[in-house]
Amino acid sequence: MALEFLAALFGPRLKLPADQVTRPNAAAKKAAAPHAAAIQATLDKISGLPGIADMKETKRLPRGFTPLFKELLHAVDAYHDALRGPMGLTDAKRPGEPGGCNACFTAPVGVSAIEALNIYRVARPWKDFGEVVRALVELAQEQYKDVQAGATGKDAEKVRFGGKAVQNGRLTFAKKLHACPLLDASTQRCRVWNDRPITCRMQHPISPPEHSLPSHEGFPKSVRSKNLRLPVRAQVTLTQLDKRMGLELSPFLYASVPQIAQITEGQQLAEAGEAPVRMQQDGSVARPANRNVAHAKKFQKDKKKKSRKK
C-alpha cells in the first residue's frame, strides 16, 4: 500500500496536451492584465446574479445570465489574444478549427457549470440535439469505464480527479479516436465555436498537427502545447461558483451536458422572465412561424378579398 502511494505521488505522470503547464512571460502578463481584470469583474457579476444558487429548484438561468456569459467569453478571448502575440502563438491552430481538429479526439475536461449550461442552451435548438446527447452519453459512459478500470481504491466510483486512474483513463479513451460530438466533420469546425469550453480555447499546439492525433506513435509525449489558462483568481471563482450553484455537474463535458438535459427534462433552459419555449413532438424546438411565405394565412385572406371583388 505504501509503495503504491509513493508511486502515485512521485511516479511519472502521463500528461495529455491540455495538462501541460505554461507560464506566460512578464511582457505577456502585462499586456493581458486589463483583460484579466475584465474576466474577474464579469465573473463577479455572474456570481452576484439573483437566483444563481437556486437553479436546482427553479430549473431556470438567472435573468441577465446570457449577456454576461457572452461578456465573459469576449474577455477570455481578449485575454488570450493579448497573450498570444508576446508568446509567438498567433499562427497556432486551436482545437475546433481547421488544422487543429486532431485535438478534438481528446475529450474536454475541467468544464465549469456555467460553461456547460451555456453550451446546453446554445445546442438545445439543434434538430439533431437528441442524437448529439445520445452520443455524449455513450462516450461519457465509456470514458468513465476507462477511468474506473485503473482505480485501485475500494470504491471505483470515487477517484481523485488529478490521480493516475483519471490520467490513464483519459489517455486510453483518447486513443480510441472518438471525435467530439460537437465537431462538424465536414467543415472541421466546432459547432459551438463561439461558445466552446475555455479548456478548448486555451490550447495552442505548437508541434506538427499530426502529433496531436492520439493514434500518433509519440502521443502524448510528442505533443507540445502552450496552454493559456485563466488567472488563478478567476479559476478559484469558477470553482466557488460551481459549489454555490449546487448542480453537482461533472467536470467532463460529455457528462455535464446530458446531466443538464436530465435536470431540465429535455426542455430548453430559459432565463427567469423569458417566455416558455414551444417544443415539437419529436423533441425539437418549435421554430417561429414565418408569416411572409406565400401560403401564410394573411395572404390567403387577401386572395379571398380580391376574388370577392371580382
C-alpha positions as CSV (number, residue, x, y, z in Angstrom):
1,M,0.0,0.0,0.0
2,A,2.8,2.4,0.9
3,L,4.7,1.6,-2.3
4,E,1.5,2.3,-4.3
5,F,1.0,5.6,-2.6
6,L,4.6,6.7,-3.2
7,A,4.3,5.6,-6.9
8,A,1.2,7.7,-7.3
9,L,2.7,10.7,-5.5
10,F,6.2,10.7,-7.1
11,G,6.0,8.4,-10.1
12,P,5.9,9.6,-13.7
13,R,2.6,11.1,-14.9
14,L,1.2,10.8,-18.4
15,K,0.1,14.3,-19.3
16,L,-2.3,15.0,-22.1
17,P,-1.6,18.1,-24.2
18,A,-4.1,20.2,-22.2
19,D,-2.4,19.3,-19.0
20,Q,1.0,20.9,-19.9
21,V,1.7,23.9,-17.7
22,T,2.6,27.2,-19.5
23,R,3.7,30.2,-17.6
24,P,3.3,33.5,-19.6
25,N,6.4,35.8,-19.6
26,A,6.3,39.2,-17.9
27,A,5.6,41.1,-21.1
28,A,2.6,38.8,-21.9
29,K,1.2,39.2,-18.4
30,K,1.4,43.0,-18.6
31,A,-0.3,43.1,-22.0
32,A,-3.1,40.8,-20.7
33,A,-3.6,42.5,-17.3
34,P,-6.6,44.7,-18.3
35,H,-8.4,41.6,-19.8
36,A,-7.6,39.5,-16.7
37,A,-9.3,42.3,-14.6
38,A,-12.3,42.2,-17.0
39,I,-12.6,38.4,-16.7
40,Q,-12.7,38.7,-12.9
41,A,-15.2,41.6,-12.9
42,T,-17.6,39.7,-15.2
43,L,-17.3,36.6,-13.1
44,D,-18.2,38.7,-10.0
45,K,-21.3,40.0,-11.8
46,I,-22.4,36.4,-12.7
47,S,-21.8,35.3,-9.1
48,G,-24.0,38.2,-7.9
49,L,-27.0,37.4,-10.1
50,P,-30.1,36.9,-8.0
51,G,-31.2,33.2,-8.1
52,I,-27.8,31.9,-9.3
53,A,-27.8,29.5,-6.3
54,D,-31.4,28.4,-6.8
55,M,-31.2,26.8,-10.2
56,K,-31.6,23.2,-9.0
57,E,-35.1,24.2,-7.8
58,T,-36.1,26.7,-10.4
59,K,-34.5,25.0,-13.4
60,R,-34.0,28.5,-14.9
61,L,-31.0,30.6,-15.5
62,P,-30.9,34.0,-13.6
63,R,-32.2,37.0,-15.6
64,G,-29.2,38.5,-17.5
65,F,-27.1,35.4,-17.4
66,T,-26.7,35.0,-21.2
67,P,-25.4,38.6,-22.0
68,L,-23.0,38.4,-19.0
69,F,-21.7,35.0,-20.1
70,K,-21.1,36.4,-23.6
71,E,-19.2,39.2,-22.0
72,L,-17.1,36.7,-20.1
73,L,-16.2,34.8,-23.3
74,H,-15.3,38.1,-25.0
75,A,-13.0,39.0,-22.1
76,V,-11.4,35.5,-22.2
77,D,-10.8,35.8,-26.0
78,A,-9.3,39.2,-25.5
79,Y,-7.1,37.9,-22.7
80,H,-5.8,35.1,-24.9
81,D,-5.3,37.4,-27.9
82,A,-3.1,39.7,-25.7
83,L,-1.0,36.7,-24.5
84,R,-0.6,35.1,-28.0
85,G,1.3,38.0,-29.5
86,P,4.2,38.2,-26.9
87,M,4.3,34.4,-26.7
88,G,4.5,33.9,-30.5
89,L,1.3,31.9,-30.8
90,T,-0.6,33.9,-33.4
91,D,-0.4,31.2,-36.0
92,A,-1.1,28.3,-33.7
93,K,-4.2,26.2,-34.8
94,R,-6.5,25.6,-31.9
95,P,-8.9,22.7,-31.2
96,G,-12.2,23.2,-33.1
97,E,-10.8,25.0,-36.2
98,P,-9.4,23.6,-39.5
99,G,-5.8,22.5,-38.9
100,G,-6.3,22.0,-35.2
101,C,-9.1,19.3,-35.1
102,N,-6.8,16.4,-34.3
103,A,-7.0,17.8,-30.7
104,C,-10.8,17.2,-30.8
105,F,-10.3,13.5,-30.3
106,T,-9.4,14.2,-26.7
107,A,-12.4,15.0,-24.6
108,P,-12.6,18.4,-22.9
109,V,-12.1,18.1,-19.1
110,G,-12.4,20.8,-16.5
111,V,-15.5,22.4,-17.9
112,S,-17.3,24.6,-15.3
113,A,-21.0,24.5,-14.6
114,I,-21.7,27.9,-16.3
115,E,-19.9,26.8,-19.4
116,A,-21.9,23.6,-19.6
117,L,-25.2,25.4,-19.0
118,N,-24.4,27.9,-21.8
119,I,-23.4,25.1,-24.3
120,Y,-26.7,23.3,-23.5
121,R,-28.7,26.5,-24.1
122,V,-26.9,27.0,-27.4
123,A,-27.2,23.5,-28.7
124,R,-30.7,22.6,-27.5
125,P,-32.5,24.1,-30.5
126,W,-30.5,21.9,-33.0
127,K,-32.6,19.5,-34.9
128,D,-30.2,16.7,-34.2
129,F,-29.8,17.6,-30.5
130,G,-31.2,14.3,-29.4
131,E,-28.6,12.4,-31.4
132,V,-25.8,14.6,-30.1
133,V,-26.9,13.9,-26.5
134,R,-27.1,10.2,-27.1
135,A,-23.5,10.3,-28.5
136,L,-22.4,12.3,-25.5
137,V,-23.9,9.8,-23.0
138,E,-22.3,6.8,-24.7
139,L,-18.9,8.4,-24.8
140,A,-19.2,9.6,-21.2
141,Q,-20.0,6.1,-20.0
142,E,-17.1,4.7,-22.0
143,Q,-14.8,7.3,-20.6
144,Y,-15.8,6.6,-17.0
145,K,-15.3,2.9,-17.6
146,D,-11.7,3.6,-18.8
147,V,-11.1,5.7,-15.7
148,Q,-12.6,3.1,-13.3
149,A,-10.5,0.3,-14.9
150,G,-7.4,1.9,-13.4
151,A,-8.9,2.7,-10.0
152,T,-7.1,0.9,-7.1
153,G,-9.3,2.1,-4.2
154,K,-12.2,0.2,-2.6
155,D,-14.8,2.3,-4.3
156,A,-14.2,2.5,-8.1
157,E,-16.8,5.3,-8.3
158,K,-14.6,7.5,-6.1
159,V,-11.4,8.5,-7.9
160,R,-9.2,11.6,-7.4
161,F,-9.7,14.0,-10.3
162,G,-5.9,14.5,-10.8
163,G,-5.0,10.9,-9.9
164,K,-3.4,8.3,-12.1
165,A,-6.7,6.5,-12.8
166,V,-8.2,9.6,-14.3
167,Q,-5.0,10.4,-16.3
168,N,-4.5,6.9,-17.7
169,G,-8.3,6.5,-18.3
170,R,-8.3,9.8,-20.3
171,L,-5.4,8.6,-22.4
172,T,-7.0,5.2,-23.0
173,F,-10.2,6.9,-24.1
174,A,-8.3,9.4,-26.4
175,K,-6.5,6.6,-28.2
176,K,-9.9,5.1,-29.3
177,L,-10.2,8.1,-31.6
178,H,-13.8,9.2,-30.8
179,A,-14.3,12.6,-32.4
180,C,-16.1,15.2,-30.2
181,P,-19.8,15.0,-31.0
182,L,-19.8,18.8,-31.2
183,L,-17.3,18.8,-34.1
184,D,-18.7,19.1,-37.6
185,A,-16.6,16.7,-39.5
186,S,-17.5,18.2,-42.9
187,T,-16.3,21.7,-42.1
188,Q,-13.7,20.6,-39.5
189,R,-15.0,23.3,-37.1
190,C,-16.6,23.1,-33.7
191,R,-20.4,23.6,-33.9
192,V,-20.3,25.7,-30.7
193,W,-17.1,27.5,-31.7
194,N,-18.2,30.9,-30.2
195,D,-19.3,29.2,-27.0
196,R,-16.8,26.4,-26.8
197,P,-15.2,25.5,-23.4
198,I,-12.3,27.5,-22.0
199,T,-10.3,24.4,-21.8
200,C,-10.5,24.2,-25.6
201,R,-9.9,27.9,-26.1
202,M,-6.7,27.8,-24.1
203,Q,-4.9,25.1,-26.1
204,H,-2.3,26.2,-28.7
205,P,-0.4,23.1,-30.0
206,I,3.0,24.2,-31.4
207,S,4.1,20.7,-32.6
208,P,3.2,19.3,-36.0
209,P,-0.6,18.8,-36.3
210,E,-0.3,15.0,-36.9
211,H,1.4,14.7,-33.4
212,S,-1.9,15.8,-31.8
213,L,-3.8,12.8,-33.1
214,P,-3.9,10.3,-30.3
215,S,-3.1,7.4,-32.7
216,H,0.3,9.0,-33.4
217,E,3.1,6.8,-32.1
218,G,4.6,9.5,-29.9
219,F,1.3,10.7,-28.4
220,P,1.0,12.4,-25.9
221,K,4.8,13.0,-25.2
222,S,5.4,14.2,-28.8
223,V,2.8,17.0,-28.5
224,R,4.0,20.4,-27.3
225,S,1.1,22.7,-26.3
226,K,1.1,26.2,-24.9
227,N,-2.0,26.3,-22.6
228,L,-3.1,29.8,-21.7
229,R,-5.0,29.2,-18.5
230,L,-7.2,31.8,-16.8
231,P,-5.6,33.7,-13.9
232,V,-5.6,31.8,-10.7
233,R,-8.2,34.1,-9.1
234,A,-10.6,33.5,-11.9
235,Q,-10.2,29.7,-11.7
236,V,-10.9,29.9,-8.0
237,T,-14.0,32.0,-8.6
238,L,-15.3,29.4,-11.1
239,T,-14.8,26.6,-8.6
240,Q,-16.5,28.5,-5.9
241,L,-19.4,29.3,-8.2
242,D,-19.8,25.6,-9.1
243,K,-20.1,24.7,-5.4
244,R,-22.5,27.6,-4.8
245,M,-24.8,26.6,-7.6
246,G,-25.1,23.0,-6.2
247,L,-25.9,21.3,-9.5
248,E,-23.1,18.8,-8.9
249,L,-22.3,18.6,-12.6
250,S,-19.4,16.5,-13.9
251,P,-16.3,18.4,-15.0
252,F,-16.3,16.2,-18.1
253,L,-18.2,18.0,-20.9
254,Y,-19.5,14.7,-22.3
255,A,-21.3,14.0,-19.0
256,S,-22.3,17.5,-17.9
257,V,-24.4,18.4,-20.9
258,P,-26.6,15.2,-20.6
259,Q,-26.9,15.9,-16.9
260,I,-28.4,19.3,-17.7
261,A,-30.8,17.6,-20.1
262,Q,-31.8,15.3,-17.3
263,I,-32.3,18.3,-14.8
264,T,-34.4,20.2,-17.4
265,E,-36.2,17.1,-18.5
266,G,-35.0,17.8,-22.0
267,Q,-36.6,21.3,-22.2
268,Q,-34.9,24.4,-23.3
269,L,-33.0,26.2,-20.5
270,A,-34.7,29.5,-20.2
271,E,-33.7,32.6,-18.2
272,A,-36.0,33.9,-15.5
273,G,-38.7,36.1,-17.1
274,E,-38.3,34.5,-20.6
275,A,-41.4,33.1,-22.3
276,P,-41.6,29.3,-22.3
277,V,-40.1,27.7,-25.4
278,R,-42.5,25.7,-27.5
279,M,-41.4,22.1,-28.1
280,Q,-42.5,19.8,-31.0
281,Q,-43.5,16.2,-30.6
282,D,-40.1,15.0,-31.8
283,G,-38.4,16.9,-29.0
284,S,-37.0,19.7,-31.2
285,V,-37.6,23.4,-30.5
286,A,-40.5,24.8,-32.5
287,R,-39.5,27.5,-34.9
288,P,-41.4,30.8,-35.0
289,A,-44.0,30.8,-37.8
290,N,-42.9,32.7,-40.9
291,R,-45.8,34.9,-41.8
292,N,-44.3,36.2,-45.0
293,V,-44.4,33.0,-47.0
294,A,-46.9,32.6,-49.9
295,H,-49.2,30.2,-48.0
296,A,-49.4,32.3,-44.8
297,K,-53.0,33.0,-43.6
298,K,-52.7,36.7,-44.2
299,F,-52.0,36.2,-47.9
300,Q,-54.9,33.7,-48.1
301,K,-57.2,36.3,-46.7
302,D,-56.1,38.9,-49.3
303,K,-56.8,36.4,-52.1
304,K,-60.3,35.8,-50.8
305,K,-61.0,39.5,-50.7
306,K,-59.8,40.0,-54.2
307,S,-61.8,37.1,-55.6
308,R,-65.0,38.5,-53.9
309,K,-64.4,42.0,-55.5
310,K,-64.2,40.3,-58.9
